[in-house]
Amino acid sequence: MPETAIHKGYGNIPAELSFDDFREIVISDYRVGFESRQASIIGRREVLTGKAKFGIFGDGKEVAQLAMAKAFKAGDWRSGYYRDQTFMFATGMSNLKDFFAQLYATPDVDKEPASAGRQMNCHYATRFVNPDGSFVNQVEGMNSGSDISTTGGHMPRLLGLAYASKLYRQNKELAYLKQFSVNGNEVAFGTIGNGATSEGVFFETFNAAGVLQVPMAISIWDDAYAISVPARLQTTKEDISEVLKGFQRDNGRNGYEIFKVRGWDYVALCETYERAIRICREQHVPVMIHVIEMTQPQGHSTSGSHERYKSKERLAWEEEYDCLAQMRKWMIESAIITAEDIEKLESDSKKHVRNCQREAWAELEADIKTEIGEAVHLLTKVADQSAYKDEITGLVSALQSAVDPGRHDAISRVRKTLRITVKEDNAARQALVSWLESEKAKNVERYNTRLFSNTPQSPLLVPIIKPDYTDDARMIDGREVLNACFDANFERDKSIVAFGEDLGAIGDVNQGFAGLQAKYGDLRITDTGIREATIVGQGMGLAMRGLRPIAEIQYLDYLIWAITVLSDDLASLSYRTFGGQKAPVIVRTRGHRLEGIWHSGSPLGMILNSMRGLHICVPRNMTQAAGMYNTLLRGDEPALVIESLNGYRLKEKLPANVGEFTVPLGKAEIIREGTDVTVVSYGSTLRIVTDAANELANMGINIEVIDPQTLYPFDTDNLCGTSLQKTNKLLVVDEDLPGGGSAYILQKVIEAQNGYYYLDAQPKTLSGAEHRPPYGSDGDYFSKPSIDDVIEAVYNIMHEANPGKYPKLF
């Protein structure tokens, strides 16, 4: 395996490149790397002096990233982590002023385009969504997915970004999507630290890319530590490329090309990246570049010093083999630059970096000072008219003397002043209230918006089309309704793809995709290995590149294996980029009522608490599920659709417009009208509730049954609260643990919809037991809500309200 050998030597300068040209390229590279190092040094100081909250930087990784940047072309993608500042500067996807604006959490997307101040420093992103929701032309620029802090968490998305190139190259039906690909020539570059290669998502992604044979280039920045933990405590053989040798392709079998190169050897790095990326781009073979002997001069972050855990010998070695020091030495020895000229370059670069830092700080400070000045002016007027003048004046003085104050300093003092003067009423106080309300609106926009894309293409704006039933509409299995829906959509939109375990050849375990792989091919409907995290990541990356993926997780219980990708990456994508990126992937799964501990969970509390930023759809039957898919496939936001496991073979009427009718998100539906108790349920338990309603009616109790249909968003028309005005009693039924999904619904109805004011009895929940459901029908009966449980829960509510009419059951 010659590719695994450490590349040595400086190689030959191409004949077509003159020495002067080569010299200018090298000097320019060094300048970028040196400026990046100065940004790290100054950034650390800004944190330690209190101007910035936290700092994590890419010092020690500069030279390798300069080499990687040379191989990165327009249309390519990056999915990296928080050490890549030099690469971002070298490619032009970021700059020094943006770097410092992010360090200071500047909440202005024009000044900090990666996240508008919502992410800590060195978390990069390019903006690829226009204000109207359309995608920019991705092949004309360079692209970076939005970084996340969870180590290794960006790897599954990297797989999807690379897989998109494979589909664009091999599926000729996608040729019309010219703004996303040029014949699949784009490479997805991933970067990761040696410590994070111990994460499961790294190995899962690595294996999946080898199976799929996609143009994915993984660079491992190896400085032999993960914070304080040395490689010997993390990696077998203390060498990740040695561990992964078995993935090297050989004898015509698929695999990787694996490279190993020193992080301080500029020319060897340039040669290695040029060769590796050429193979990756042209042959669609994944490659790994293991960059060893890197350093981290300032330690892991501003939280501590690496002198605490590195030996004196190691620190001395790091000083000598600092990549910039080695590059500088080589440049002088090779007559590329004189010592005097490089000293001048370094002096000029230091001044330039410092000027960029000062400009970024001054712009943020000017905005904040303006707002503080307004607050001081208004507070002073209030003090002049208040009996609490001395106390308010003290607040003003503290605000004026604060060192590097933030917006919160002004807002907090204004709010305290309004509390102090709560019993006073004058024009100055009213002016202060008006100012506070105005600033609240601005700060909501700065810090609390863009959880969803909220563009004109939002699924919430998709026109409502009712299902159309002909007189001779067939009654068929619910699975067949879904199948017809998917068939119609795949025919309509060539960019739709679907993949998951058992999805392709057998048409999924419940036959929703039966026969569709044979019809549309295995590039569009694909079987995957058992790898939930990368199934979701695969979908996310595809969606970012203009495709419409349906990523299937076979059972709801197994969604937990993908929680990192769903929660940390997909759900927060729109928010953390201030709407600059989106990934409208649909995650399809099924759950609720299959027997056994590991197949019948309903962890809606977990989902609702960790996946804000996804639409959470809980259709009661397959017709409603089909309508939701039709809606989501016409919108531009991600969603989770949970189909009811026990509904696939129940008979439903087939709509004539099965691929066109839509179910609006966030719109609850009254399934049965009643006057006595409002019962809110969803999914499989809703069917139990409707069955129970018949027996309750025979007992003289008429319940109003409401299906929220989606839990996020929840009942935007306040149908539940309106129902409570009539019934004055509430029961929530679901299969989650006590305090899970039912507690969420209670908060929405009782608090958000003001349902509390209409209650004549204590609101109740009926949920699953606190443990996982045991195996077997008896286990299901005694641990999940049954028809008996629903009847008795409703009856007991009526007994509490009117014990004379409804005596105690037992």
Steps between C-alpha positions, in 0.01 A plus 500: 500500500727781386230756572533443871868589508599839631559731203846646502698751298405816329437353158540677171369841413272462195677607182223744408542688828792742521697536819371855543143376472572219744667747734196731500266211570707381794537849647127560464429171676734585784337840542156338533633246748686759703197730515289206611747430781490862610119483501524204737743680728298822510176306532626325811601832652158648429337215690737525794441876525124446503397639164403158369331213680704199386766422244601192308742538213684325216858588591745227407285378210579783256732339245291188440196716447684718249576186302143373525368836380699465176300189410163654591307629197180686426205271563682298765371462854653509844360328809756574765564589858629792700868489403462600135541877502810499276320294240203735509729803457699334220189411300338838557196348672580713803730786594667652801235758574224239487715285729512768767136595456408142583739497795309801638160339424398785271127444433509649151493263206671754274796520738498137614350303210569152638255520790412862583668456835315182595801268496830523682808592305648280227160349415474570131226496239431648161155632419320310225136597552364819344242712687225352281599149608666403173849352489795701374701359212721260692731412213616858457629539856667303773275346763527420866242326711443659838735371769384349827695458822413137566819322399444274204137610473558657160619175342159349407407819313834474313389163364185655356687790341729251325216263408328785319792514256459130429130543424563805283758305300316172464135608478464682170145603590655758733686685223248785518622596850797687359536741793591210730750292307716468192473131423574410861854636487473655845699362793375514858789587729474392862735588783521347844744487790679179588315482831157514336585200283413295808136602463257245363369739235849520351524125451141478379559772243834358395352159431194637319712709264711199416189302415341779296824606325442872515740793445567570866840620621560471874791689651601401852690769688716297736683685776511187719257633762129556558506783751723332762453136400789354299457274199606190692178527703282558196614309196618147447868508399482876568448544126162525330630437148661179620165398646323574172743324265241235426294760317776549240365392161689214335460224243208675334302518823339824613649697781701810578825655392684574823775759529727600784703818510673724753318818593811720486617394152352760263599352166423141598159619617437677169601191304291272717183708474539549127528125446237394750233742384562424133426133567199591712354741244561302184445144618242564774711314752499613864837604632647555844794730566647436842704809586736415784755691707276800540518735794260712703709794625232658719348182627148375444311821579493802727373278781849387596867457419661197340804545722297316765507170314786509246856418593784749456640278228171502313466876532856548372428275202182692423689827501759368257253325271237769501377487140548872434848497650595208275347665194678825579833318536452317171403819315817678609724197431345459153557866413127558464526798732767671703497521878455877479206476261319234701542707815340796321220275374437381854506853641253621237278197558488563873385856439238383249355240737492748786320753279239241401447415868462863595256570219282204594495603866440867422200424281336284765591745776354793307162328465490407868616844612217658302245281676659562841494873431128483424439303820703742711308796356163344575602370843624844598165651407320238707730572796423871479127426538524216752496471875777243454742737330807396698450131433441552127796737476714227653386261229586758234847557647569127509395470137718790391805367682463137388805356320411374152125492573258295298140553401385304800659755733271774371189282476545358850526845657199626309293207622614555858407867474153407381463266797611773739254752353212259451263724699600817318338623183658777297607580146865410562411154625266442206781599262727249670238226464464580129876486451520165679227351283678623188829351614330173592378464143849567366655249736245234414609540139866489601485200731172307471401472134555264207431173678339413167580649161176702497544575131225523237574130441413396856279190522269709720417699187433203271143534368246269658358250254232268634503130411268424211301179516313362202177307545679175427810572713664177608545393861859380524767438762650811651842393373362510146385858548855591599641306209278685255602831658871428469456372147325821392762722661796312355341534158436871554837608639824340377697649790322283760705209632438256783730267690510294816527150638295253292342785303608404149484136399212400728327839499540563878389273781140613463496519121452875460763497224411162352595482133631855480870417482431284195313792345732790587838330541737444788653847478169651607375232739789341682573246770751601766688326773394516863633849572234739625724803562636502147159429346384831645831668414478364146159660467616827650792537261285415198239754604765771537599433140157538348361147510182391680591201718279274706728337757342200666570386855334162521349535848444798726705343782810506280474872442713533813802376303465810279427749778831684462437574135133578547541726801841662476517537124172477310262657750726798569618562144266783407529665843877488532553640148235772540310342212807479277480123460221245483463126457142395418547130569204288604584239763246221468447249777229291666420423855272477799353150515724213393560248776819493704723731699707611203225549244207663675643813656348840438766748617314815396623692802858441390416591143312819588771615739795430274374562147351849498567611146330194348131464432378204708219325313291228669237390245216283627478297179678459169278739309593778738865394473479517121358852519783604730762359262335690215521820705858451615629409155371836377654697789856574602528398865603174670250270667457176686198290398400220738265250340283277721630146494163335543338693216666362189243227436192689612272591213488857374338662201742593220480869399498567128761772557718289728822676396355851511271552799665665799459494875589836657760492774399631840129463434316283750181320402188412697447129436183476708296783645389487860400712797632333814878447483766614251728207424823577308694211353704409194639206308403152610330598827261723308337190356456364853343827608250499214406140579455592865274790404229260387477323834520830686207626294301201619585611854365847428838666454577680173868575455650738247796328337775720353793384288780761497652322197833675555658553840733766367345732408209428733139603433571849367126576481451426874239235429572328833456818702177579319372151573574551872271803503223253426601190699700654788685169544818362342658159455825449302572147383830383356748211519801693625620481859319709763611862463615446143291587197190544717673765713591688184139494382379614843734799489376595155130469587494618862758777479554604138130474406375630836308180557551537874228763521233263368567196720242370744709196591864408530653428156612141471750302294487135406838377383714190490667360808834635618690199368553368151206284389551129561465238229167346407139609475450484875808713551364751253159507671644560845754764399330704226164680496221258414136560413413409859746757632357774280139424596580495870719815483219695333239358736707594805524858377121506472472339844714778648278764338167333581529204739124479539443431132819301452563286811843353564571202274696292750 
